[in-house]
Amino acid sequence: MVKSQGAVIREVVPGSIAEELNLEPGDRVLGVNGQPLDDFIRFLTLTSEPEIELEVEKNSGDIEVIAFEKDPDEPLGLSFEGLIYDGIRVCKNHCLFCFVHQLPKGQRPSLYVKDDDYRLSFLQGCYITLTNLTEKDWQRIEELHLSPLYVSVHATDPEVRCRLIGSKKAGAILDQLRRLVAAGIMVHTQAVLCPGINDGEVLERTIEDLAALAPGVASLAVVPVGLTAHREKLYPLKGFDREGAARVLDIVHRFQRELLPRLGTRFVFAADEWYLAAAEPLPLEEAYEGYPQLDNGVGLLRWFYSEFDEVFKDMLPRLRRKRMRLTVVTGRSARGLWQDIAERFAKDCPGIRLSVLSVANRFFGETVTVAGLLSGRDLIEVIREYPDDSGLFLIPQITLKQDETVFLDGVSLDELIRACAPRRIAVVPTRAADWLAWILEEGCVNACQEQ
């Protein structure tokens, strides 16, 4: 394990204890109460004590030890650059479908990091395989009750899971899940399906085995394998065609009908991609039960539709007073959604002329259709070729690296804006409510041409 380098302060909350202690962005917290900081979980645990002693490396390079008292529940008012300070636990598996192995060469190094860190699972909802946990890790999870955790199961059949994950340790998944459940840890699971390997009867067994551990195992997301155009010297995999996607949905829907009266939950949920691939209508909002697997692409489209409908009605009087031309730039999988939105604007507030520009993903390959994996170069090419250079081109925030203005291929937002000139660019929120609020506020005040 890499030795902890401490936690670099990113922000100090005004009026907080941290401000009173003269802590500043760029200072590095090396330890709390004599213990080095290996992750944010440790920081939260140690700073819940009434008596605190911080070891801090100031921006000047000086080391200070700051002792103080506080109420146990009172936060210090600090945010840090990152959540892991001793090195992210990387994945040592060799999954047949690993997305990192399918990336084009020559991109920024962070794209090639395969994390499999239980701490990020708890803090950020990242999926882990459980194959790299030590007994010390297990004890920490249990003692601190790190719940919920998110686990990539893929298959409960030991042989199939070992084959999929490429690790002899992978076959113990059910025993591992039973241990988590016994410790009171809630678990959300996922199964990335590969045709002919873990679909069909294998998927049925996976659902049955995991449902038997409910409510400790709270949900299962069924997701299609993601394949790029850069699968060089990798296991030959194919995606699901329309018929294959429909068969998966049949299995999921059948189990939902069986499990709902028995467990009080549908338990297993299909990612939106299955409905698009099978050309089947999306389920109603209640079928997603509060969207427990939203970050896994389960219910994103329905969630957007529902929130849009609710907020659009309230904002409609103000939207009808606006005059602007907008072009939504998105991935091909969301094209239908935005065409529906454009029709709503045309019908209810025609002063806002909304066009949809869907982008083929040449960076990863055209089988990758989600907006969040669009590259800066692909965006530049399509926007520059668009025949109408008037109005405002709206790029979703999800295409940019979190907390930065860089696309996944390293192109900066400033570079894209310069390359697309004179076409005007704006980055907009992803949530429906925030997107509509942006149209009314920032979009009109700062960017849109009133007509």
C-alpha positions, 0 to 999 in steps of 0.5 A: 500500500502506498504511504499516505501523503495527506489530504490537500485542502480544496475549500474552507467553509466561511465561518467554520472551525477550519477558518478560525484555525487559519487553515487555507486551500493548499494546506495539507492535513497529514494526520488527525490525533496521531493517525495518518490520513489514508482516506476521507472515511478516516478523516470523518471518523477521527474528527468526530471526537471532541478533542482534535489534534491536526498535523498540517503542512502549510503552503509555506512548507512549515509543519504545524500541530493544531489542538482544539475542542469541538462538539462531536457532531460539528464539522470542521468545514473542510473539503479536500482534493480527492477522497483517497490519500494512500493510493486508490486500490486498483483492479487486478482482475482481467474482466472479459469486458473491461472498458479500460482495456478498450480505450484508445491509446495516448489519452490522459493517464487517469483514464486507464486507472481501474479502481476497485476500492471499497472506500470509493464504493461507500463514498461515491457509489463505485462498483467493486468486485470484492476480490481484493479485500483483505481480512483487515478490510472486511473488519473495517467495513463491518466495524464502521458499518460502511453501508451501502456498498455497490458490488459487481456480481455479473453472475452468481455461478462460480465458474461463470463469474471466475471466467468473466472476471478473470480471477480465481477469487471471484467464485466466492461472491455469494459467501461474501455477500452473505457476510456483508448482509450478516453485518447489516451492510446494504448492498446494491448489485449489478450484472453486466451481460455478455451474450452467450455467457451470463444471460439466459439461464445464468441470469435467471440463477443470478437473480434468484440467488441475489433475491434470496439475500434481500433485503440486505441485497437491495437491488440488481441492475442488469446492464448490457456490455459496453464495447468500443472500436478498440478491442485489440487482442481481446476476447471476442464479444458482441453486443445485443441485437434487438431480439437479444435485448427483448429476451433480457427484458422478458426475463427481467419483467418476469422476475419483477412480477414474481418478486414484487408481491413476495419481497415488496420490491421489483428488485431487478431493474433493466438499464435504459439501453435495453429498452432502446435496443429492443425498441420497447417503451420505457416503464412508468416512473413507479416501476423504478421505485425511487431510482435506486440504480440511477447512476447505473443508467437505470431509469435516467430517461424516465426520470428526465421525462418525469422531472421535465413534465413537472417543472415545465408546467410551472415555468411555462408562463415565463418560457413563453415570453422568451425568444431564442434558438437553441441546439441541443448536442447529445449522444445518439441514445438520447436523440429520441428524448430530445426530439420529444422535448423539442416537440413540447417546445414547438407546441407550447412555447414556439418562441424557443426554437429547439433543434437536436444534434446527435453525435456519432462517437468516433472516439470510442466507436459508434456502438457507444451512444451515451452523451457522457462518453462524447469526446471534445474532438467529436463535438468540434467536428459535428458542431463545425459541420452543422449548417446553421451557425446561429443560436446557441449550441448546448453541451451537457455538463456530463461530457466534462470531467468532474469539477474540471473543464476538460473532455475525456480526450483531453480537449479543454472547453476553451479549445472547443469554444475557439475551434467552433467559433463563430458558433456559440457554445454553452455548457448546461446542467444534465438534470431536467429541472436545472436545465430548464432553470438555466434556459430561463436564467443564465441562458437568456441573460448571458448567452441567448439572443433575444429576437 
